[in-house]
Amino acid sequence: MRHGFTLLLSFAVCVGTTSPTPAQDLSSKEVLESIDRGVKFLLNEQNANGSWTASNDQFEVGVTSLSVLALINSGKKTDDPAVRKGIAFLRKNSSPKLTYEISLLIMALAAAKDGQRDLVTIRNLADDLERGQIVQGQGRGSWTYSVQNGLLNLGGDRSNGQYAVLGLREAVYSGVPVDRKVWDRVRQHWLASQNRDGGWGYTGLGGGTSLGSMTVAGIATLSIVQSVMAEDELNADGNPVCCGGDGADEEIDEALARADRWMQRRFSVKSNPGSPQWLLYYLYGLERAGRLSGKRFFGEHDWYREGADFLLRGQSNTFGYWKGNGGTEADPVVGTAFSLLFLSKGLAPVLINKLEYGPNDPVGADDRAWTRYENDARNLTEHVSGLERWPKLLTWQVVDLEKATKSNDVAALLQAPVLYFSGDQPIEMTEAEIKLLRRYVDLGGFIFAVNNCKSKGFEKSVVELVLQMYPDDDLDLRRLEQDHPIFRAEYRLDSRNVELHGVDVGCRTSIVYSPDDLSCLWDRWLPVDPPGRSPKLVGQIARKMRIGVNVLAYATGREPPAKLDVETPEDDAEDDTTIKRGLLEIAKLKHGGSWDVAPRALKNLLRALNEKAGLAASTKPNELVATDPDLYQYPLIYMHGRTGFSMDEAEHDRLRTYLDRGGVLFADSCCGAKEFDRAFRKFIKELYPGRELAAIPTDHELFDNKIGSDLSKVRRRGPQADDPDAPLDGEVIVGPPVLEGIEIDDRLVVIYSKYDISCALEKQSSAACVGYLAEDALKIAINIVRYSLLQDLGGIRLGGNGQ
């Protein structure tokens, strides 16, 4: 058996000889194309009865389960013919006796999420795993190949053991209770069997060679144990005990810290550390270890980028498969399934960065105030992943503020749209750390702070942090009222019972603080409440989860960015250079209203013109009023706002002359603000009496890819219901942009969008922001700039100051 299914789960990649592409240059598009080729290969390998088999035609249930799991995670729906046939085969063969096959079958049926249909099967399979756990001897707490060999069995191993734990986890998440004694034995086994160097071997209780495949198995397994073993400790009044202890399982924390150090020393994606075999088995385990423990890095290694880059270069260009270099390991079906699971699950968007701050000591309650509750961000992310209209798989990760600050790595924070931190003690941050947090918010990030244990010191620190981040601005935390869209971003919440404070930065509320200890109850969440859980506690957990979901929905619009496509911003200090002759310049128009709602929007557009549109543009925006003599030096004037505004007659006259002589005015209403829209339409009537804005037809050259991008299908969040109690529906409309303008002599002199472009350019739009998604807003803006440059600019260039 050791040379059967164990090896069947263990493959090495045949790496091609093509020149490597730097991992940092890898894009989500490249990974998705690779996944698509791998999926096509698996589909072609399916047998007529719906199964998949390896080269030796054994373990049909295991190989089929693995293939179905890979297809579902790679984007295939359960009603896809191949997936449907595969699941039908599994339902007809639902009584395997091998630990690997049982575990993979549970995972496949759980991934299908077919309501109650498979629940009895999953329960029966989970019962088999529980009965099959070894309960005596040195293998106690683990499993061997067959579940019929439980009780005393000296042959237990941690490869079977980790798969049994994975299967039981999916059973719990499907609503099947698992005896706590089973989890206790798992915990004890993996703690007792860790080698002194921090790694784990295949068998035995310490000693022997530590292997990469078994060490990532240990990290994933102990992370799972942390998430499922939280106890419902209640006070006499039925409320949960949130602040009675330090909230941490220190033994597991210490074991994970040692394992992390082992991985830092031995990390590789080209080999299974400590072994010449089982590379793809190790890589799939590496994905689980990184995702379930919330790690983006092992040491300096970005495990997903490096692993994905390696796999893409090792994929068969002709057939799309991955395989090993001989024997059973060369079977391409299993090799491809493992590779697809690594690529697809690891590509899941990162929703939350949990901020590690304070003393950089991985052990000790006083030094770990940032993570009083181990499972808060993990559980909130897991919960959101199961909701309608959200991506089906989202991840979270821990980001070390001290480390990011030392390397000035704001991109590490920008990996997630939400930066979450909590604590029960005063926070101490350096000036450099505070500066980095400010830059994160200015670049589109969102901070969510939660007070643990009603700590006055923590609350005071959050208030002071805002003041330190924005010392020259009139910004402070203010309690959010019922009309704030955060209270209906996903669920209808009552601001009288839900206390949230916020700070408005530009287009939206970008910093939110909860004085209520939401984290404590996030930490207790499970997809299905265990038997005997207090109904009062069930209700409390549900309410706190809803608050978290609303904050996340408001911050992200349910559209977290693709994992590999977060751009590393340039340093502003290096960017604001003196304007050079010959560079394209665009000015922002000041007016009597909120003319600078999105202060970074124009800068981001100018940068994109250089990086994406091939135009040499100065990235230092200029701000001026309509009567400024320098107005005529710019081919395009940009303006936006959220409130009403007005201009006097002198401003009208100067701006009209500018437009008549070849200039273009580009304007949008930030987040579709009706006040600005009304004011802008009134302004146009005053600028050109007798004229009104007219819809720009979709066959206009402005929309054509000859100008820049094809704008026939751009995405826009539609207007929300007028009912203030209705939840934000987040509807995304696909079609050409809605643009209006004023045309003079067959030339558009005014181009206006009543839907938001500016806040999207700044990446500060929210679920309540009526307008274009960031990627499409940029395409529209670039087309408008290109169009303006194609107009006759001679009048402006030769006309001096226009007098």
N, C-alpha and C positions, 0 to 999 in steps of 0.2 A: 504493500500500500504506500510505503514511503516514496516509491518511484512511480506512483500512480497520480492520484489527484493533487498531491502536494506539488509535484513537479508541473502538473498541468496548470497550476496557479503561479508559475514562476518562469519568466521569460526574459531574454536579453535582446536588445535592439541591434539590428545590423545597421551600423551607421554608414551613410553614404560618404563619398569622397568629395562632395561639393564644398566650396569655401563657406565657412560658417558666417551667418549673419549675426551681428552683435545682438545679444538678447534684449538689450535696452531698446533696440529699434523694432522689436516685434509688435505687431498690431493685432487687435481683435479680429480684423478682417482676415488676416493671414491664418490665424488659428481656426476661425470658423470655416474657411475654405478647406483646411486640412481635415477638420472634423467631418465635413461633408464628403470628402473622398473616402474616409474611413467608414462612414455610414453606408455609402454605396457598396463598398466591398462586403460588409456584413449582410446587407440585404441580398446580395447575389449568392451568398453562401448558405442561405436558409434552406432546409430540407422541405420536401413536399408536405410532411406532417406537421410543419411549424417549428421543428426543433433545429438546433445547431449542434454539431458534433465536432470534436477534435479529431485528429488524424487516426487515433486508435479506436474511434467510435464508442468510447466509454463515457460515463458520466454525463449522459444527455441532459439530465435535469440541471446539473451544475453549470454546464456550458451554455445551455439555453437561458437559464436565469441570468447569467453574466451578460449574455448578448442582449437580452431584453432590457436589462438595467442600463447597459451602455447606450442603447438606442433611445430610451426614454430621456436619459440625462443629456443626450445630444440633440434633443429637440423634437423627436418624433412623438406624436400624440398617441394615446392609447387606442384611438380608433383607426390608426394607420393599419393597413392590411397586414403587414409583416408583424407588427407588435401584437395585433389582435390574435393572429395565428399562433404566435409564440406563447402568449398567455393562455390560450386555449389548450395548447399542449401541456403546459405546466399544471393546469387545473386537472387534467386527466392523469397526471403522474405526480400527485401531491403527497406521496408518503415515502420519501427517501429516508434512508437510515444513516447516511454519512453526514458528519457535522458540517463540512463545507457545503454540501448540496442543500441541506436544510436551511442553513443560514442564508445562502444566496437566494433560495426560493422565497423566504420571508421578505428579503429586500426587494425582489422583483415584484411580488404581489403588493407590497406596501407602496412601491413607486407607481403602480398602476392606479391606485387610489379609486377603486371601484366600489365606493360606499361600503355597505355591509356584506357584499357578496363573498369576499375572501376572508372575512374576519374569523369565521370558525376554523378555516384552514390554518390561518396564521396562529390562532390560539393553540391548535393541536400541535403545530410545529414547535411553537415556543415551549409547550409542555415537554415535548421530546428533548429539547435542549436543556431544560431545567433538570429533567431526570438523568440526562447524560453527563451532567457536570461531575467531575471527580471530586469526591468529598473526603477522601482519606489518602494518606501517603504524600509523597513529595509533589505529586501532580495536583494536589487539592486546590480547587478553585479554577482549574483549567479543563480542557477537553482533549479527547483523543479523536481518532478518525471516525469511529462509530459511536453513536449515542447509546448503543446497547452495552457499552463497556464501562459504564459509570462506576460509582462507588470506589473501590480500591483499584487504581490503575497507575502503574509507575511509568507508563508510556505517554502520558499527556504531554502536549507541546503547546507552545505559545502561538503557533500559526493557526492551528485549529481553534485555540482559545480566543484569539482576536476576532475570528469570523463568527464564533458563537456569540460574542458580545455585540458585534455589529447586528446580527440577526435579532437578538433580544432587544436592542435599542429600537429597532424599527417596529418590533412588536409593541413595545411600550408606547411609541408614538402613534401606533394604530389603535390604541385603546385596550391593549391586552396587559393586565397586571403581571408583573414578574416578582416572585418572592424576594423580599429584601435580603434573605439569607444567601441567595444566589449572588447578589451584588457584593455582599460582605466578603464572600469567599473569593470573588474576582479581585476585589481590592487587596485583600491580604496576600493573594498569590503574586500579583504583579509588584507589590511593594517588597515582598520577601525575596523575589527572584531577580531583582535588579543587581547587576554586577557593581563592583566597587568603582569602576570607571564611569558609571552612569548609564551604560548601555544594557541591553538584554541579549541573551543567547536564545537558541531554539528550544532547549530543554534544560531541566535542572534548576536548583535553587541557588543561583549565584555561581560564579566561576565559569570557565569556558570562554569561548570567543564571543564578544559582543558583535552583533550584526546590525547593519543599517536597517534591514527589513524588519527585524524584531524590535529595534529601538523605536522606530516610528510607530510600530504596533503598540508599544508600551505607552507612548505619548497619547495616541488616539484613545486607547482603552481607558487610561486613567482620566482623561478629559471627559469621556462618556460617563464614567463612574461618578465624577463630580456633578454632572448634570442631572443624574437620575436618583441620587441618594439624599437629596435635601429632605430634612424631616419637618413635619408640620408642628413645631413647638408653639403652643398657644398659652396666652395668659388666662387667668381665671375668667375674664370677661369675653373670652373667645377670640380676642385679637391676637395676631401673630407676634411672637417675640422677635423683635428686629434688632435690638441693640444689646442683648444680654451677653453675647460673646464676641469674638473677633470675626465671626462669619467665614472662617477659612479652615480647610482641612490641611493643616501644616505638613503632615506626612506626605500627602500627595503633592503639595506645592514644592516641597524639598525634592521629591523624586523627579518631578517634571523639570525643575531647575537643573538637576544633575544631568538628566537626559538631554536637555537643551545644550548644555556645555559639551556633551559628547558629540552631538550633531554639529556644533560649530567647529569642532576640531576635525571631524571626519567627513564633513559634507561633500557630496558628489551627486551629480545627476548622470554621470557616465558609467558608474559602476555601483553595485550594492556594497557599501563599505563593509569590509571584513569578509567578503565572499566573492568568488568569481562568477556566481550564478544569480538568477532570480532578479534581474534588474527591473523589469516592468512590474513585477509583483511589489518590489520595493518602491517604485515610483508611485504606484497607486496608493500604497501605504503612506508615502510622503505627503500626498495630497490630503489624505484624511488627517494626518497629524497636524499639518499646517492649518487646515480649515477649522477643525474641531477645537484646537487649542488657541485659535485666534492669532496665529503667527504669520506675518508676511515674510520675515527674515529668519534664517538660522545663521547667527553671526552677521556677516556682511552679504550673505547669499539670499537673493530674492528667489525662493525655491520655485515659484511658478514660472517666472520669466525664463529662468535657466532651464528648467525641465521641459517647458513647452518648446523652447528654441531647439533643444536637443532632439526632441521627438519629431519635430517638423523636418529636421534634416535627415532623420533616419527612416522616414516614411517612403514606401515604394512609390516612385513617381508614376509607374505604369498602372499598378493595381490598387494603390491606396492603402495597403495593409502595413502592419508592423509584424515582424517575426524575429525569432532567435536565430542561432547559428548552427542548429543541429538537433536531431532527436525530437523528443516531445516538445522541447522548448521552441522548435522551429514552427510549431503550428500557428498559422496566421490568424485563426478565428479568435483564440484566447488572447494572443498578443495584441490584436487590434482592439478587443473589448477593453483590456486594461488601459491601453493608451487613450482610448476615447473617454474613459472615466476620468483619467487624470486631466485631460485637456478640457472637457466640458464642465466638470464640477469645479475645477480650479479656476475656470474663467468667470465664475459667478460674480456679479458686481459686489463690491464691498459697500455695505450700507452704513456701518458705524465703525469709527475708530474709537476705541476705548483708550483714554489718555492715561498713560503712566507718568506720574509726576512725583516730585519729592525725592527723598534719598533712594539711590539706585541699588537697593539691597533686596534680592528676591524673596527673602525669608524674614519673618518677624512681623507681628501685628502692627507695631508702632510705625514700621517702615512701609506698610502696605495699606495706608489709609485710602489710597486710590482704588482699591479693590476689596472693600469690606465684603461685597457680595460677588462671589466668583462667577455666577451664572447670569447676572443681570443683562448685560449686552448680548450674550449668547442666546438667551431665551427670548428676548425681545425680537432679535433678528429672526430666529427660528419661527416665532409666531407670525411675523409679518410675511415670511415666505409662504405661509399657507393660506394667505388671504387672496380673495378675488381681486383682479386688476393689478396685482403686484407681480414682479418676476417670480417664477416658481422656486428659484433658489437664490438666496442672498447670503452673504457672509459678513463676518465682523472680524476685527483684528485689533490687537493692542499696538499702540504707537508710543514709543518712548520719547517724551518731550525733551529730556536732557540730550539724548543722542541726536534727535532731529535738529536741535538748536546748535549743537557743536558743529554740525556739517551744513548748517543753514539750509536744511532740506525741507522747504515748505511743501514740496511735492509729496513727501511722506504723509503729511496731513491731508493733502488734497486727494489722496487715494480714496477717501470716503467723503461723501457730501455732508456727513454729520460727525462732529467731534464731541464725544460724550465724556463727561467726567463727573465723579461724585466723591463724597468724602464726609468725614465727621470731625475733622480737625481743621484749624486754620491752614491756608495754603501759602506757601512761600515760593515765589517764582522770581527768577532773575529778570533783569531788564531785557536781556536778549530773548528770553523765553516769551515774555509779554509781547515783544516786538514781532516775534514769529507768529503768535496767535493773531495779532492784528492783521498781519499780511495774509494769513489764511482766510480770515473773514473778508478782507478787501478783495481777495481773488475769488470769492463766491462761496466760501465755506460757511458752515452753520454750527454754532456752539450750543450744546444742551447740557446744562449743569443741574445736578440733583443733590439736594441736601440729605445726608444720612443722619438719622438720630436727632433731628431738630437742632443741629449744631449751630450755635450763635457765631462761633468762630469761623465756620465754613461760610455762612451767609455773609458775614462782614467781608471775608476775603473775596467773594464773588463780586460784591458791590465795588470794592476797591479795585479789583481787576479791570472792570469796565472803565473806571475813571483813569486807570493807568494806560489802558489800551488807547483811549481817546481823550488825552489830556486837554486838547485844544477845541474840543467839540462839546456841545451841550447835550451830551448823551448820558443817560442813567437808566437804571432798571425801574420800570413802571409796571404796575399790575395791569394785565391785559383785560379789557372789557369784553362783554358778550358779543359785540359786533366784530370782534377780531376773527378773521377766517380760520384761525387755528382751532376754534371751538366747533367747527363743522367740517374740518378737513377730511375726516373719514366717518366719524360718528358725531352725533349731536351731544355736546357736552354743555353743562350749565356752569358758567363762570362763577356763580355764587358758591358752588361746591368744589370747583376745581381752580385752585390758585396757581396761576402762572404769571411770571414777570418777564418782560422782554425789553430789548433794546433795538430800536429801528436804525439800521445802517443802510442808507441808500434806499433801494426799492422795497425792502421788506424788513421784517423783524428777523435779525440775524443771530441774536443771542437770546436764548430762553432759559429761565431759571425756575426750578420747582422747589419751593420750601418743604413740600411734602416728600416723604421718603418713598418714592416710587420704586426704587431699586430693590428694596427688601422683598416686595411682592413679585416683582419680575423674577427674582431669584427662585421663587417657589413654583413658578409656572411649569406645567406639563401640558402637552397637546391634549391629553385626555386625563381628567382628574382621577387619581387613584381611588379605589374603594375605601369608604369610610372617611373621606375628607370632609371636613365641616362645611355645610352649605354656606355659612357666613364667610368662611375663608375663600370659597369658590367665587362668591360674589365680589369680594374685595380684590382678588387677583384680577378678575375680569375688568373691573373698573380701572385699575391702575394700568393694565395692558392697553386699554382703550386710550388713555391719556398719552401713553408713549407712542401709540400708532398715529394719533392725530398730529403730534409734533413732527414725527418722521414724514407723514404725508404732506404736511405744510412745507417742510424744508426741502423735499425732493420732488414733489409732484408725482410721486410713484415712478420716477424715471432716474434712478441712480446711474451714474456714468459707467460705460464699459471699463472693465478692470485695466486693460492694457493701454487705454487711450487717454489717460490723464496726462496733459501736457505739462512739462516742467517749465514754469514761467521764468523769464529773464529777470535779472535784478533791476529794479527801477532805477537805481543810481547809475547803472551802466546804460540805461535806455534813454534817459532824458538828456540827449545831447543837443548842442547848439544846432539850429536849423542850417542846413547847407543849401547853397544855391542849386537849383535843379531838382530838388526833392519835391514830391507832391505834398502839399499842405492843405489841411482841412481845419476850419475854425468852428468852434461851438458858439452859438448865438445866445447872449444873455438877454433875458426879458424880465418883466415884472413879476413873474410867478416862480414856481419851483424849477428853475432852469438847469439845476445841477443834481437832479435826483439820482442819476446813474453816472457818477463822476469818472468811472473807469471805462465806460462803454466806448467812447471815441478812441481812447488809447488802445483798447483791445482790437478795435477795427483797424486802426493804423498798423498795428503789429501784424495782423492777419493779411493785410495788403502786401506786406513784404514777404511773409512766410508762405502764403497760399496763393496769392494772386499775381505774383511776379511783378509787382509795382514797387518802385523806390519811393517810399513815403517817409516823411519825418514822423517819428513816433512821439513827438512832443506836441500835444494839443494846444491850440491857441483859443483864448476866450475873449470875446469882444461884443460890444453893443452894436446895433445896426448903424449908428452914426459914426462909428470909428472909421477914420480915413483909410485904414489898412484893409477894410472890407474887400476892396477890389483886387487884392492880391491872391484871393482864394477862389478856385473854380467851384468849390462846393462849401456851403454853409449848413451846419447840422444843428438841430434844436430838438428838445424834448421837454416833458413836464408832466405833472400829475394834477396840477391845480389850475384855476383860471389865471389869466394874465392879460395885459393890454400893452399897446405901444402908442406913442404919440405921433403926431402928423409928420414931424421931421424924420422919425425912424421909418415911417411908411414910405416917405418920398425916397430916402436913401436906399432902402431895400428894394423898392420897385425899380429904381434905376439900375441897381446891381443885377437884378434878374433880367431886365430888358436887354442888358448889354452882354448876356451870355452866361451869367451865373446860375446856379441851381441851389434850391433850398430843399433839404431832406429833413423831414420831421416825423416823429411818432409820439403817440400817447402812451406814456409808461404804464404798463399793466392795463391798458385799455381804459384809462381814467376818463370818465364822462365829462368831468369838469374841464379838463384840458381840451378834450375834443370839441366841446361847445365853444370854448374860447378861441381855438384855432380856426374854426369855421367862420366865426365872426371876424377874426383878424384878416382872413383871406378876402372877405367881402369889402373890408375897409381898404385893403391893399389894391384890389382890383374891383372897383365898384361895378355892380351888374354881373359879376362873374361868381360862380360857385365851384367848389371842388367837384370834379367829375371822375367816375370810375375809369381806371386805366384798363383798356381791354386786354384780355389774356393773350391775344395774338400780337401784342405790342413787342417790339424788339427788346424791351427791358426784361422780358421773361425768358428770352431765348438763350440757349447755351453758346451762341455766337458772341454774346456779351460776356458771359462768364459761366454760370451754372444754369441748367434747365430748372426752371421754377414751377413746372407744371404740377409737381407733387411735393408740397412742403407741409409740415405739421404745425398745427396751431391749437392751443387750448381754447375751447369755445366759451362763450359767455356763461356765467353761472346763473342758476335760478334766482329770481328776485326774492324768493322766500328766504329770509335770513336764518330760518331754522333748518332749511334743507341742506344736506351734506354736499360738499363740493364733489361733483361727479367726475371731474378730471377727464371729460370727454376730449379726445384728440381728433381734430378734423383734418383730413388730408385733401389737398387740392392746391390750386394756384393761390398766391398771396392776394389779399384784398388791399389794393393800393388805389389811391385817388390822386388827382393832380390838376394843375393848371397848365394848359398848353398855349404857347404863343409861337406863331409862325412854324407850326409843325414840330415844335421843340418843347419838351416838358421842362418848365422852369420851377415848378413845385411838385415834389413827390411826397405823399403823406400816407402814413399807416395809422388807422385808428386803433390797431392792435399792437401790442408791445413788440418792439425790437430792441430797445436800449437795455432794459433790464436783463434780457436774454444775452445780449452781448457781454454784459457784466457778470453773467452766470449768477444773478441774484434774483431771478424770478422764482415764484413759489407756486403752489397748487392753485392759489387764488388769482394768479397773474394771467389775465386774458391776453394771450399773445403767442408768438412763435417760439418753438423750442430752440435752444441755443444754436445747434448746428445749422438749422434752417434760417434762423435770423441772420446769421453771419453770411450765408449765401445771398440772401436778399440784399443786405447792406453792400456787399462787394459788387453785386450787379448794378446797384444804384450809383456807386462811385465810378465804375467803369463807364456807365452810360453818360454820366456828367462829363467825363474826360473826352468823350467822342463828340461833344458839342463844339460849336464854334466859340473858342475862348479868346479869339483875337481882340474883341472889344475890351475884355478885362485886362489882358496882358499889355495892351498898348494904350489903355485909357488913363494911365496914372491913377490919381485919386478920385477920378470921376467928376471933378468940378467942372 
